[in-house]
Amino acid sequence: MTTSYSGALRKMRTHADDNNTVNYQLPIGEHKVDINPVIGQKVSLDFTGDINCVHCNRKTKKSFSQGYCYPCLISLAQCDSCIIKPEKCHYHEGTCREPQWGEEHCFSEHFVYLANTGNVKVGITRHVTDGVSSRWMDQGATQATVMLRVTDRLTSGLVEMLCKEHIGDKTNWRTMLKSAPDQVDLLEVKATILSKIADGLAQIQQTKGIQAVSEADGEVHNIHYPVDTYPEKIKSINLDKTPEFEGVLTGIKGQYWMLDGDRVINIRKYAGYNVNLHVG
């Protein structure tokens, strides 16, 4: 029996269960499709050619920054360059695109974390719900721990810059998808990094106050993904070039579907794309 869904895609929603296994739900139009039970089944998906902005729903020929139309790209605070590089926050200069949005999202507590996504990386997240951040799950991290607690987004960017002198901040998505990586002693890495950036943190505290940055006591979370088979030689599906595909779903990690034939597709990349999905 085949079940069909139609509508605009959104990034998969994630939730870690009591065993820290990631459960995925795919928003597609008005539907919320639980994807973990689909693993092992045949799926087919076809892109209709229509794209709607994930913010204003305007029809657009091209999607920017994972789902936005061009007018939203250049006007929304959430699409500004300081979202990718928070050390470039310019709210204090009076030039924030949307001051109210900035106050709600950038002037709240942030965490600087370490994660193992195939290589150990540093990153920033606002939310650590039930101990496991959705950001870690979106990046396909198999281990993660919080390192520092900061008072706002700009400070988190300054701290991340200190860390980046000693550790990377990028995920190699191909490495992440090829296998479950070897475990790393993240607490040892954390201690090493904190030692190396101690002087820099002290300078930030002198400027912004002692409470601006504090060490976060956090356990290492081991995160598990619903994967039956990892691809050996990755072949990425591009909906703009290949608007239709079908195959057996063999696993999900990060925001990627894995399919037989070593194929993968980044679902988040195609937010706003209108598709027809058939399962079974």
Accessible surface in RSA format (square Angstrom, percent):
REM  Atomic radii and reference values for relative SASA: ProtOr
REM  Chains: A
REM  Algorithm: Lee & Richards
REM  Probe-radius: 1.40
REM  Slices: 20
REM RES _ NUM      All-atoms   Total-Side   Main-Chain    Non-polar    All polar
REM                ABS   REL    ABS   REL    ABS   REL    ABS   REL    ABS   REL
RES MET A   1   220.79 114.3 145.87  96.5  74.92 178.4 122.09 103.8  98.70 130.8
RES THR A   2    77.44  55.1  52.89  53.6  24.55  58.5  28.37  38.1  49.07  74.2
RES THR A   3    57.69  41.0  54.51  55.3   3.19   7.6  35.97  48.3  21.73  32.8
RES SER A   4    63.24  53.4  39.58  52.8  23.66  54.5  27.64  58.9  35.61  49.9
RES TYR A   5    45.11  21.1  42.51  24.2   2.60   6.8  19.07  14.3  26.04  32.1
RES SER A   6    63.18  53.4  51.33  68.5  11.85  27.3  33.57  71.5  29.61  41.5
RES GLY A   7    18.27  22.5   0.00   N/A  18.27  22.5  16.21  44.5   2.06   4.6
RES ALA A   8    19.98  18.4  15.97  24.6   4.01   9.1  15.97  22.5   4.01  10.6
RES LEU A   9     1.01   0.6   1.01   0.7   0.00   0.0   1.01   0.7   0.00   0.0
RES ARG A  10    80.00  33.6  80.00  40.8   0.00   0.0  37.35  51.0  42.65  25.8
RES LYS A  11    68.77  33.5  67.07  41.2   1.70   4.1  46.78  42.1  21.99  23.4
RES MET A  12     0.58   0.3   0.00   0.0   0.58   1.4   0.00   0.0   0.58   0.8
RES ARG A  13   130.67  54.9 124.93  63.7   5.73  13.7  48.20  65.9  82.46  50.0
RES THR A  14    28.65  20.4   2.19   2.2  26.46  63.1   1.34   1.8  27.31  41.3
RES HIS A  15   110.56  60.4 108.30  75.3   2.27   5.8  69.41  71.5  41.16  47.9
RES ALA A  16    18.82  17.3   5.42   8.4  13.41  30.5   5.42   7.6  13.41  35.5
RES ASP A  17    52.74  36.9  44.10  43.9   8.64  20.4  27.03  63.6  25.70  25.6
RES ASP A  18   153.72 107.7 116.89 116.3  36.83  87.1  39.18  92.2 114.55 114.2
RES ASN A  19   112.10  77.3  99.93  96.6  12.16  29.3  23.62  56.9  88.47  85.5
RES ASN A  20    32.77  22.6  32.77  31.7   0.00   0.0   3.06   7.4  29.71  28.7
RES THR A  21    40.15  28.6  40.15  40.7   0.00   0.0  25.87  34.7  14.28  21.6
RES VAL A  22     0.00   0.0   0.00   0.0   0.00   0.0   0.00   0.0   0.00   0.0
RES ASN A  23    56.15  38.7  53.72  51.9   2.43   5.9  21.36  51.4  34.79  33.6
RES TYR A  24     5.28   2.5   0.00   0.0   5.28  13.7   1.23   0.9   4.05   5.0
RES GLN A  25    52.79  29.5  52.79  38.6   0.00   0.0  10.01  21.3  42.78  32.4
RES LEU A  26     0.00   0.0   0.00   0.0   0.00   0.0   0.00   0.0   0.00   0.0
RES PRO A  27     7.77   5.7   7.68   7.0   0.08   0.3   7.77   6.4   0.00   0.0
RES ILE A  28     0.00   0.0   0.00   0.0   0.00   0.0   0.00   0.0   0.00   0.0
RES GLY A  29    34.23  42.2   0.00   N/A  34.23  42.2  16.79  46.1  17.44  39.1
RES GLU A  30   163.94  94.1 140.77 106.5  23.18  55.2  61.51 119.0 102.44  83.6
RES HIS A  31    76.88  42.0  72.87  50.6   4.01  10.3  43.70  45.0  33.17  38.6
RES LYS A  32    92.88  45.3  65.93  40.5  26.95  64.2  36.62  33.0  56.26  59.9
RES VAL A  33     9.98   6.6   6.49   5.9   3.49   8.4   9.98   8.7   0.00   0.0
RES ASP A  34    84.94  59.5  76.16  75.8   8.79  20.8  17.83  42.0  67.11  66.9
RES ILE A  35     0.94   0.5   0.94   0.7   0.00   0.0   0.94   0.7   0.00   0.0
RES ASN A  36    31.90  22.0  23.12  22.3   8.78  21.1  17.55  42.2  14.35  13.9
RES PRO A  37    92.92  67.7  68.63  62.6  24.29  88.3  82.00  67.7  10.92  67.9
RES VAL A  38    10.21   6.7  10.21   9.2   0.00   0.0  10.21   8.9   0.00   0.0
RES ILE A  39    29.77  16.9  11.73   8.7  18.03  43.5  11.73   8.4  18.03  48.9
RES GLY A  40    49.70  61.3   0.00   N/A  49.70  61.3  22.47  61.7  27.23  61.0
RES GLN A  41    73.21  40.9  68.31  49.9   4.90  11.7  30.13  64.1  43.08  32.7
RES LYS A  42   101.71  49.6  96.78  59.4   4.93  11.7  51.85  46.7  49.86  53.1
RES VAL A  43     0.89   0.6   0.41   0.4   0.48   1.2   0.89   0.8   0.00   0.0
RES SER A  44    26.11  22.1  25.58  34.1   0.54   1.2  15.89  33.8  10.22  14.3
RES LEU A  45     2.45   1.4   0.29   0.2   2.16   5.4   0.92   0.6   1.53   4.1
RES ASP A  46    36.69  25.7  36.69  36.5   0.00   0.0  12.31  29.0  24.38  24.3
RES PHE A  47    27.19  13.6  14.33   8.9  12.85  33.4  14.33   8.7  12.85  36.8
RES THR A  48    71.38  50.8  33.43  33.9  37.95  90.5  40.98  55.0  30.40  46.0
RES GLY A  49    49.80  61.4   0.00   N/A  49.80  61.4  24.72  67.8  25.08  56.2
RES ASP A  50    56.90  39.9  56.61  56.3   0.29   0.7   5.88  13.8  51.02  50.9
RES ILE A  51     8.00   4.6   7.21   5.4   0.80   1.9   7.21   5.2   0.80   2.2
RES ASN A  52    31.56  21.8  31.56  30.5   0.00   0.0   2.92   7.0  28.63  27.7
RES CYS A  53     0.61   0.5   0.00   0.0   0.61   1.4   0.00   0.0   0.61   0.7
RES VAL A  54    38.77  25.5  15.68  14.2  23.09  55.6  15.78  13.7  22.99  62.4
RES HIS A  55    98.91  54.1  67.77  47.1  31.15  79.7  39.84  41.1  59.08  68.7
RES CYS A  56    54.19  41.0  23.78  26.5  30.41  71.5  31.63  80.1  22.55  24.3
RES ASN A  57   100.26  69.1  92.68  89.6   7.59  18.3  26.66  64.2  73.61  71.1
RES ARG A  58   114.96  48.3 104.42  53.2  10.54  25.1  47.32  64.7  67.64  41.0
RES LYS A  59   140.16  68.4 119.47  73.3  20.69  49.3  74.57  67.1  65.59  69.9
RES THR A  60    21.06  15.0  10.67  10.8  10.39  24.8   8.83  11.9  12.23  18.5
RES LYS A  61   208.47 101.7 175.84 107.9  32.63  77.7 125.46 112.9  83.00  88.4
RES LYS A  62   132.30  64.5 129.14  79.2   3.16   7.5  78.45  70.6  53.85  57.4
RES SER A  63    23.57  19.9   5.43   7.2  18.14  41.8   4.27   9.1  19.30  27.0
RES PHE A  64    51.93  26.0  48.50  30.0   3.43   8.9  51.93  31.5   0.00   0.0
RES SER A  65    68.99  58.3  37.29  49.8  31.70  73.0  22.44  47.8  46.55  65.2
RES GLN A  66    84.20  47.1  70.16  51.3  14.04  33.4  22.10  47.0  62.10  47.1
RES GLY A  67     0.28   0.3   0.00   N/A   0.28   0.3   0.28   0.8   0.00   0.0
RES TYR A  68    33.82  15.8  33.76  19.2   0.06   0.1  11.69   8.8  22.12  27.3
RES CYS A  69     1.50   1.1   1.50   1.7   0.00   0.0   1.50   3.8   0.00   0.0
RES TYR A  70   114.28  53.4 112.79  64.2   1.48   3.9  74.16  55.7  40.12  49.5
RES PRO A  71    60.10  43.8  56.87  51.8   3.23  11.8  58.78  48.5   1.32   8.2
RES CYS A  72     8.70   6.6   8.40   9.4   0.31   0.7   0.25   0.6   8.45   9.1
RES LEU A  73    40.53  22.6  39.18  28.0   1.35   3.4  39.18  27.5   1.35   3.6
RES ILE A  74    92.72  52.8  76.04  56.6  16.68  40.2  76.16  54.8  16.55  44.9
RES SER A  75    60.02  50.7  48.33  64.5  11.69  26.9  42.70  90.9  17.32  24.3
RES LEU A  76    13.00   7.2  13.00   9.3   0.00   0.0  13.00   9.1   0.00   0.0
RES ALA A  77     5.63   5.2   4.79   7.4   0.84   1.9   5.04   7.1   0.59   1.6
RES GLN A  78    52.70  29.5  40.26  29.4  12.44  29.6   7.96  16.9  44.74  33.9
RES CYS A  79    18.59  14.1   0.22   0.2  18.38  43.2   3.14   8.0  15.45  16.7
RES ASP A  80    17.82  12.5  15.64  15.6   2.18   5.2   0.93   2.2  16.89  16.8
RES SER A  81    69.58  58.8  58.39  77.9  11.19  25.8  46.99 100.1  22.59  31.6
RES CYS A  82    18.78  14.2  18.26  20.4   0.52   1.2   0.86   2.2  17.92  19.3
RES ILE A  83    44.65  25.4  39.05  29.1   5.60  13.5  39.05  28.1   5.60  15.2
RES ILE A  84   133.52  76.0 113.28  84.4  20.23  48.8 115.76  83.4  17.76  48.2
RES LYS A  85    94.95  46.3  94.03  57.7   0.92   2.2  46.74  42.1  48.21  51.4
RES PRO A  86     3.35   2.4   3.18   2.9   0.17   0.6   3.35   2.8   0.00   0.0
RES GLU A  87    37.39  21.5  20.96  15.9  16.43  39.1   9.44  18.3  27.96  22.8
RES LYS A  88   111.31  54.3  97.65  59.9  13.66  32.5  64.23  57.8  47.08  50.1
RES CYS A  89    16.51  12.5  12.00  13.4   4.52  10.6   2.21   5.6  14.31  15.4
RES HIS A  90    39.67  21.7  38.66  26.9   1.00   2.6  33.28  34.3   6.39   7.4
RES TYR A  91    63.24  29.5  57.10  32.5   6.14  16.0  38.33  28.8  24.91  30.7
RES HIS A  92   128.23  70.1  90.08  62.6  38.15  97.6  77.83  80.2  50.40  58.6
RES GLU A  93   117.00  67.2  84.70  64.1  32.30  76.9  34.30  66.3  82.70  67.5
RES GLY A  94    70.49  86.9   0.00   N/A  70.49  86.9  36.21  99.4  34.28  76.8
RES THR A  95    79.16  56.3  61.89  62.7  17.27  41.2  67.21  90.3  11.96  18.1
RES CYS A  96    26.73  20.2  14.48  16.1  12.26  28.8   2.56   6.5  24.18  26.1
RES ARG A  97    89.48  37.6  56.84  29.0  32.64  77.7  26.11  35.7  63.38  38.4
RES GLU A  98    55.91  32.1  52.57  39.8   3.33   7.9  24.07  46.6  31.84  26.0
RES PRO A  99    71.87  52.4  71.87  65.5   0.00   0.0  71.87  59.3   0.00   0.0
RES GLN A 100   129.19  72.2 125.48  91.7   3.71   8.8  41.90  89.2  87.29  66.2
RES TRP A 101    51.42  20.6  47.97  23.2   3.44   8.1  42.92  22.9   8.50  13.8
RES GLY A 102     2.21   2.7   0.00   N/A   2.21   2.7   2.21   6.1   0.00   0.0
RES GLU A 103    88.23  50.7  77.65  58.7  10.58  25.2  26.89  52.0  61.34  50.1
RES GLU A 104   101.82  58.5  79.47  60.1  22.36  53.2  41.99  81.2  59.83  48.8
RES HIS A 105    50.48  27.6  49.90  34.7   0.58   1.5  23.74  24.5  26.74  31.1
RES CYS A 106    15.62  11.8  14.69  16.4   0.93   2.2   2.23   5.6  13.39  14.4
RES PHE A 107   103.01  51.5  76.40  47.3  26.61  69.2  76.73  46.5  26.28  75.2
RES SER A 108    37.47  31.7  30.70  41.0   6.77  15.6  36.71  78.2   0.76   1.1
RES GLU A 109    80.42  46.2  70.42  53.3  10.00  23.8  26.17  50.6  54.25  44.3
RES HIS A 110     0.10   0.1   0.10   0.1   0.00   0.0   0.10   0.1   0.00   0.0
RES PHE A 111    24.13  12.1  24.13  14.9   0.00   0.0  24.13  14.6   0.00   0.0
RES VAL A 112     0.00   0.0   0.00   0.0   0.00   0.0   0.00   0.0   0.00   0.0
RES TYR A 113     0.10   0.0   0.10   0.1   0.00   0.0   0.00   0.0   0.10   0.1
RES LEU A 114     0.00   0.0   0.00   0.0   0.00   0.0   0.00   0.0   0.00   0.0
RES ALA A 115     0.00   0.0   0.00   0.0   0.00   0.0   0.00   0.0   0.00   0.0
RES ASN A 116     2.20   1.5   2.20   2.1   0.00   0.0   0.00   0.0   2.20   2.1
RES THR A 117     0.88   0.6   0.00   0.0   0.88   2.1   0.88   1.2   0.00   0.0
RES GLY A 118    26.74  33.0   0.00   N/A  26.74  33.0   1.01   2.8  25.73  57.6
RES ASN A 119    61.25  42.2  53.08  51.3   8.17  19.7  43.24 104.1  18.01  17.4
RES VAL A 120    29.80  19.6  18.51  16.8  11.29  27.2  18.51  16.1  11.29  30.6
RES LYS A 121     5.44   2.7   5.44   3.3   0.00   0.0   2.44   2.2   3.00   3.2
RES VAL A 122     0.24   0.2   0.00   0.0   0.24   0.6   0.00   0.0   0.24   0.6
RES GLY A 123     3.75   4.6   0.00   N/A   3.75   4.6   3.75  10.3   0.00   0.0
RES ILE A 124    15.73   8.9   9.54   7.1   6.19  14.9   9.54   6.9   6.19  16.8
RES THR A 125     9.28   6.6   5.08   5.2   4.19  10.0   4.19   5.6   5.08   7.7
RES ARG A 126    74.38  31.2  59.67  30.4  14.70  35.0  10.55  14.4  63.83  38.7
RES HIS A 127   103.47  56.5 100.40  69.8   3.07   7.9  75.40  77.7  28.07  32.7
RES VAL A 128    42.80  28.2  17.03  15.4  25.77  62.1  17.29  15.0  25.52  69.2
RES THR A 129    91.56  65.1  82.35  83.5   9.21  21.9  64.63  86.8  26.93  40.7
RES ASP A 130   132.11  92.5  90.14  89.7  41.98  99.3  44.62 105.0  87.50  87.3
RES GLY A 131    21.58  26.6   0.00   N/A  21.58  26.6  17.31  47.5   4.27   9.6
RES VAL A 132     6.65   4.4   3.40   3.1   3.25   7.8   3.40   3.0   3.25   8.8
RES SER A 133     0.75   0.6   0.45   0.6   0.29   0.7   0.29   0.6   0.45   0.6
RES SER A 134    56.40  47.7  52.93  70.6   3.47   8.0  24.64  52.5  31.76  44.5
RES ARG A 135   105.06  44.1 102.38  52.2   2.68   6.4  19.32  26.4  85.73  52.0
RES TRP A 136     0.22   0.1   0.22   0.1   0.00   0.0   0.22   0.1   0.00   0.0
RES MET A 137     7.05   3.7   7.05   4.7   0.00   0.0   7.05   6.0   0.00   0.0
RES ASP A 138    19.42  13.6   8.38   8.3  11.04  26.1   3.95   9.3  15.47  15.4
RES GLN A 139    31.49  17.6  26.26  19.2   5.23  12.4  19.55  41.6  11.94   9.1
RES GLY A 140     0.17   0.2   0.00   N/A   0.17   0.2   0.00   0.0   0.17   0.4
RES ALA A 141     0.00   0.0   0.00   0.0   0.00   0.0   0.00   0.0   0.00   0.0
RES THR A 142    19.92  14.2  17.98  18.2   1.94   4.6  16.77  22.5   3.15   4.8
RES GLN A 143     7.28   4.1   7.28   5.3   0.00   0.0   0.72   1.5   6.56   5.0
RES ALA A 144     0.00   0.0   0.00   0.0   0.00   0.0   0.00   0.0   0.00   0.0
RES THR A 145     0.00   0.0   0.00   0.0   0.00   0.0   0.00   0.0   0.00   0.0
RES VAL A 146    16.04  10.6  15.27  13.8   0.77   1.9  15.27  13.3   0.77   2.1
RES MET A 147     0.00   0.0   0.00   0.0   0.00   0.0   0.00   0.0   0.00   0.0
RES LEU A 148     3.24   1.8   3.24   2.3   0.00   0.0   3.24   2.3   0.00   0.0
RES ARG A 149    91.41  38.4  90.38  46.1   1.04   2.5  21.49  29.4  69.92  42.4
RES VAL A 150     1.40   0.9   0.00   0.0   1.40   3.4   1.40   1.2   0.00   0.0
RES THR A 151    66.98  47.6  54.49  55.2  12.49  29.8  52.13  70.0  14.85  22.5
RES ASP A 152    24.98  17.5  24.98  24.9   0.00   0.0   5.44  12.8  19.54  19.5
RES ARG A 153    38.66  16.2  38.66  19.7   0.00   0.0   6.93   9.5  31.73  19.2
RES LEU A 154    35.20  19.6  33.89  24.2   1.31   3.3  33.89  23.8   1.31   3.5
RES THR A 155     0.01   0.0   0.01   0.0   0.00   0.0   0.00   0.0   0.01   0.0
RES SER A 156     0.00   0.0   0.00   0.0   0.00   0.0   0.00   0.0   0.00   0.0
RES GLY A 157     0.07   0.1   0.00   N/A   0.07   0.1   0.00   0.0   0.07   0.2
RES LEU A 158    57.55  32.0  54.56  39.0   2.99   7.5  54.99  38.6   2.56   6.9
RES VAL A 159     0.00   0.0   0.00   0.0   0.00   0.0   0.00   0.0   0.00   0.0
RES GLU A 160    17.00   9.8  17.00  12.9   0.00   0.0   0.27   0.5  16.74  13.7
RES MET A 161    90.78  47.0  85.60  56.7   5.18  12.3  82.86  70.4   7.92  10.5
RES LEU A 162    36.73  20.5  36.30  26.0   0.43   1.1  36.44  25.6   0.29   0.8
RES CYS A 163     0.00   0.0   0.00   0.0   0.00   0.0   0.00   0.0   0.00   0.0
RES LYS A 164    82.95  40.5  59.83  36.7  23.12  55.0  33.60  30.2  49.35  52.6
RES GLU A 165   131.01  75.2  93.08  70.4  37.93  90.3  40.50  78.3  90.50  73.9
RES HIS A 166    77.29  42.2  39.85  27.7  37.44  95.8  37.04  38.2  40.25  46.8
RES ILE A 167    25.05  14.3  14.26  10.6  10.79  26.0  23.22  16.7   1.83   5.0
RES GLY A 168    44.05  54.3   0.00   N/A  44.05  54.3  34.02  93.4  10.03  22.5
RES ASP A 169    33.53  23.5  22.00  21.9  11.53  27.3   0.76   1.8  32.77  32.7
RES LYS A 170   145.66  71.1 140.29  86.1   5.38  12.8  98.83  89.0  46.83  49.9
RES THR A 171    40.35  28.7  16.53  16.8  23.81  56.8  16.13  21.7  24.22  36.6
RES ASN A 172    80.89  55.8  70.97  68.6   9.92  23.9  23.08  55.5  57.82  55.9
RES TRP A 173    81.16  32.6  81.16  39.3   0.00   0.0  53.83  28.7  27.33  44.3
RES ARG A 174   104.15  43.7 104.15  53.1   0.00   0.0  40.68  55.6  63.47  38.5
RES THR A 175    59.77  42.5  53.92  54.7   5.85  13.9  36.64  49.2  23.13  35.0
RES MET A 176     4.56   2.4   4.15   2.7   0.41   1.0   4.56   3.9   0.00   0.0
RES LEU A 177     0.00   0.0   0.00   0.0   0.00   0.0   0.00   0.0   0.00   0.0
RES LYS A 178   100.31  48.9  90.83  55.7   9.48  22.6  37.20  33.5  63.11  67.2
RES SER A 179    56.20  47.5  55.50  74.1   0.70   1.6  31.96  68.1  24.24  34.0
RES ALA A 180    65.04  59.8  45.43  70.1  19.61  44.6  45.43  64.0  19.61  52.0
RES PRO A 181    29.01  21.1  10.17   9.3  18.84  68.5  17.73  14.6  11.28  70.1
RES ASP A 182   127.82  89.5 114.88 114.3  12.94  30.6  36.86  86.7  90.96  90.7
RES GLN A 183   130.31  72.9 101.14  73.9  29.16  69.4  42.38  90.2  87.92  66.7
RES VAL A 184    51.50  33.9  41.65  37.7   9.85  23.7  47.81  41.5   3.69  10.0
RES ASP A 185    85.15  59.6  69.10  68.8  16.06  38.0  34.38  80.9  50.77  50.6
RES LEU A 186     1.17   0.7   0.00   0.0   1.17   2.9   0.00   0.0   1.17   3.1
RES LEU A 187    91.63  51.0  86.15  61.6   5.48  13.8  86.59  60.8   5.04  13.6
RES GLU A 188   111.13  63.8 104.61  79.1   6.52  15.5  37.03  71.6  74.10  60.5
RES VAL A 189    35.54  23.4  32.96  29.8   2.58   6.2  35.54  30.9   0.00   0.0
RES LYS A 190    14.39   7.0  14.39   8.8   0.00   0.0   7.56   6.8   6.83   7.3
RES ALA A 191    61.67  56.7  51.29  79.2  10.38  23.6  56.26  79.2   5.41  14.3
RES THR A 192    60.70  43.2  54.85  55.6   5.85  13.9  39.45  53.0  21.25  32.1
RES ILE A 193     6.80   3.9   6.80   5.1   0.00   0.0   6.80   4.9   0.00   0.0
RES LEU A 194    26.65  14.8  23.81  17.0   2.84   7.1  23.81  16.7   2.84   7.6
RES SER A 195    84.74  71.6  60.88  81.2  23.86  55.0  31.84  67.8  52.90  74.1
RES LYS A 196   117.45  57.3  86.98  53.4  30.47  72.5  51.70  46.5  65.75  70.0
RES ILE A 197     4.70   2.7   1.34   1.0   3.36   8.1   4.70   3.4   0.00   0.0
RES ALA A 198    50.21  46.2  42.90  66.2   7.31  16.6  45.42  64.0   4.79  12.7
RES ASP A 199   114.73  80.4 111.27 110.8   3.46   8.2  31.74  74.7  82.99  82.8
RES GLY A 200    14.47  17.8   0.00   N/A  14.47  17.8   9.49  26.0   4.98  11.2
RES LEU A 201    20.61  11.5  20.61  14.7   0.00   0.0  20.61  14.5   0.00   0.0
RES ALA A 202    41.77  38.4  40.33  62.2   1.44   3.3  41.47  58.4   0.30   0.8
RES GLN A 203   118.86  66.5 116.90  85.4   1.96   4.7  32.74  69.7  86.13  65.3
RES ILE A 204    19.27  11.0  16.38  12.2   2.88   6.9  19.18  13.8   0.09   0.2
RES GLN A 205    43.60  24.4  38.96  28.5   4.65  11.1   4.78  10.2  38.82  29.4
RES GLN A 206   152.83  85.5 115.25  84.2  37.58  89.5  46.04  98.0 106.79  81.0
RES THR A 207   116.03  82.5  81.50  82.6  34.53  82.3  61.71  82.9  54.32  82.1
RES LYS A 208    81.71  39.9  47.27  29.0  34.45  82.0  28.50  25.7  53.21  56.7
RES GLY A 209    33.33  41.1   0.00   N/A  33.33  41.1  31.82  87.3   1.51   3.4
RES ILE A 210   119.61  68.1 110.32  82.2   9.29  22.4 110.64  79.7   8.97  24.3
RES GLN A 211   137.75  77.0 129.33  94.5   8.42  20.1  55.62 118.4  82.13  62.3
RES ALA A 212     4.49   4.1   1.98   3.1   2.51   5.7   3.21   4.5   1.28   3.4
RES VAL A 213     2.37   1.6   1.77   1.6   0.60   1.4   1.77   1.5   0.60   1.6
RES SER A 214    47.61  40.2  40.88  54.6   6.73  15.5  36.64  78.0  10.97  15.4
RES GLU A 215   105.80  60.7  81.14  61.4  24.66  58.7  23.91  46.2  81.89  66.9
RES ALA A 216     1.38   1.3   0.68   1.1   0.70   1.6   1.38   1.9   0.00   0.0
RES ASP A 217   138.88  97.3 106.76 106.3  32.12  76.0  39.07  91.9  99.82  99.5
RES GLY A 218    24.58  30.3   0.00   N/A  24.58  30.3  14.59  40.1   9.99  22.4
RES GLU A 219   120.92  69.4 107.65  81.4  13.27  31.6  41.08  79.5  79.84  65.2
RES VAL A 220    38.43  25.3  22.48  20.3  15.95  38.4  22.48  19.5  15.95  43.3
RES HIS A 221    25.25  13.8  23.48  16.3   1.77   4.5  11.01  11.3  14.24  16.6
RES ASN A 222    58.87  40.6  54.52  52.7   4.35  10.5  10.64  25.6  48.23  46.6
RES ILE A 223     4.04   2.3   0.00   0.0   4.04   9.7   0.00   0.0   4.04  11.0
RES HIS A 224    93.41  51.1  89.88  62.5   3.54   9.0  55.98  57.7  37.43  43.6
RES TYR A 225    24.94  11.6   2.47   1.4  22.47  58.5   2.47   1.9  22.47  27.7
RES PRO A 226    22.86  16.7  11.24  10.2  11.62  42.2  22.86  18.9   0.00   0.0
RES VAL A 227    30.20  19.9   2.10   1.9  28.10  67.7   2.12   1.8  28.08  76.2
RES ASP A 228   105.89  74.2  70.59  70.3  35.30  83.5  23.69  55.7  82.20  82.0
RES THR A 229    81.43  57.9  77.52  78.6   3.91   9.3  56.28  75.6  25.16  38.0
RES TYR A 230    60.95  28.5  50.04  28.5  10.90  28.4  40.81  30.7  20.14  24.8
RES PRO A 231     7.64   5.6   1.78   1.6   5.85  21.3   5.24   4.3   2.39  14.9
RES GLU A 232   150.53  86.4 130.27  98.6  20.27  48.3  49.44  95.6 101.09  82.5
RES LYS A 233   155.49  75.9 154.46  94.8   1.03   2.5  98.06  88.3  57.43  61.2
RES ILE A 234    14.57   8.3   0.05   0.0  14.52  35.0   0.05   0.0  14.52  39.4
RES LYS A 235   116.50  56.8 110.71  67.9   5.80  13.8  68.46  61.6  48.04  51.2
RES SER A 236    65.44  55.3  35.32  47.1  30.12  69.4  15.61  33.2  49.83  69.8
RES ILE A 237    15.58   8.9   9.24   6.9   6.34  15.3  12.95   9.3   2.64   7.2
RES ASN A 238    40.31  27.8  38.75  37.4   1.56   3.8  15.13  36.4  25.17  24.3
RES LEU A 239     0.47   0.3   0.19   0.1   0.28   0.7   0.19   0.1   0.28   0.8
RES ASP A 240    87.38  61.2  55.07  54.8  32.31  76.4  26.69  62.8  60.69  60.5
RES LYS A 241   169.50  82.7 136.76  83.9  32.74  78.0  86.86  78.2  82.64  88.0
RES THR A 242    65.65  46.7  63.90  64.8   1.75   4.2  38.71  52.0  26.94  40.7
RES PRO A 243    59.11  43.1  59.11  53.9   0.00   0.0  59.11  48.8   0.00   0.0
RES GLU A 244   118.89  68.3 109.47  82.8   9.41  22.4  26.25  50.8  92.64  75.6
RES PHE A 245    17.19   8.6   4.03   2.5  13.16  34.2  15.04   9.1   2.15   6.2
RES GLU A 246    94.94  54.5  87.28  66.0   7.66  18.2  28.12  54.4  66.82  54.6
RES GLY A 247     8.82  10.9   0.00   N/A   8.82  10.9   8.82  24.2   0.00   0.0
RES VAL A 248    53.36  35.1  53.36  48.3   0.00   0.0  53.36  46.4   0.00   0.0
RES LEU A 249     0.14   0.1   0.14   0.1   0.00   0.0   0.14   0.1   0.00   0.0
RES THR A 250    21.03  15.0  20.19  20.5   0.84   2.0  18.36  24.7   2.67   4.0
RES GLY A 251     0.00   0.0   0.00   N/A   0.00   0.0   0.00   0.0   0.00   0.0
RES ILE A 252     0.00   0.0   0.00   0.0   0.00   0.0   0.00   0.0   0.00   0.0
RES LYS A 253     0.70   0.3   0.70   0.4   0.00   0.0   0.00   0.0   0.70   0.7
RES GLY A 254     0.00   0.0   0.00   N/A   0.00   0.0   0.00   0.0   0.00   0.0
RES GLN A 255     6.06   3.4   5.60   4.1   0.46   1.1   5.60  11.9   0.46   0.4
RES TYR A 256    25.48  11.9  25.48  14.5   0.00   0.0  13.55  10.2  11.93  14.7
RES TRP A 257     1.49   0.6   1.49   0.7   0.00   0.0   1.49   0.8   0.00   0.0
RES MET A 258     0.74   0.4   0.74   0.5   0.00   0.0   0.74   0.6   0.00   0.0
RES LEU A 259     3.87   2.2   0.00   0.0   3.87   9.7   0.00   0.0   3.87  10.4
RES ASP A 260    61.70  43.2  55.78  55.5   5.92  14.0  30.87  72.6  30.83  30.7
RES GLY A 261    50.75  62.6   0.00   N/A  50.75  62.6  38.31 105.1  12.44  27.9
RES ASP A 262    39.59  27.7  37.05  36.9   2.54   6.0   1.83   4.3  37.76  37.7
RES ARG A 263    58.12  24.4  58.06  29.6   0.06   0.1  28.50  38.9  29.62  18.0
RES VAL A 264     0.00   0.0   0.00   0.0   0.00   0.0   0.00   0.0   0.00   0.0
RES ILE A 265     1.01   0.6   0.89   0.7   0.12   0.3   1.01   0.7   0.00   0.0
RES ASN A 266    31.71  21.9  29.54  28.5   2.17   5.2   6.40  15.4  25.30  24.5
RES ILE A 267     0.44   0.2   0.44   0.3   0.00   0.0   0.44   0.3   0.00   0.0
RES ARG A 268    72.45  30.4  72.45  36.9   0.00   0.0   7.48  10.2  64.97  39.4
RES LYS A 269    97.99  47.8  92.70  56.9   5.29  12.6  55.07  49.6  42.92  45.7
RES TYR A 270     2.57   1.2   2.57   1.5   0.00   0.0   1.66   1.3   0.91   1.1
RES ALA A 271     6.24   5.7   6.24   9.6   0.00   0.0   6.24   8.8   0.00   0.0
RES GLY A 272     0.00   0.0   0.00   N/A   0.00   0.0   0.00   0.0   0.00   0.0
RES TYR A 273    11.15   5.2  11.15   6.3   0.00   0.0   0.21   0.2  10.94  13.5
RES ASN A 274    30.06  20.7  30.06  29.1   0.00   0.0   8.90  21.4  21.16  20.5
RES VAL A 275     1.06   0.7   0.00   0.0   1.06   2.5   0.00   0.0   1.06   2.9
RES ASN A 276    40.53  27.9  40.53  39.2   0.00   0.0   4.75  11.4  35.78  34.6
RES LEU A 277     0.43   0.2   0.43   0.3   0.00   0.0   0.43   0.3   0.00   0.0
RES HIS A 278    62.34  34.1  61.39  42.7   0.95   2.4  45.26  46.6  17.08  19.9
RES VAL A 279    13.06   8.6  11.65  10.5   1.42   3.4  11.65  10.1   1.42   3.8
RES GLY A 280    43.76  54.0   0.00   N/A  43.76  54.0  29.51  81.0  14.25  31.9
END  Absolute sums over single chains surface
CHAIN  1 A    13807.4      11129.6       2677.8       6894.8       6912.6
END  Absolute sums over all chains
TOTAL         13807.4      11129.6       2677.8       6894.8       6912.6
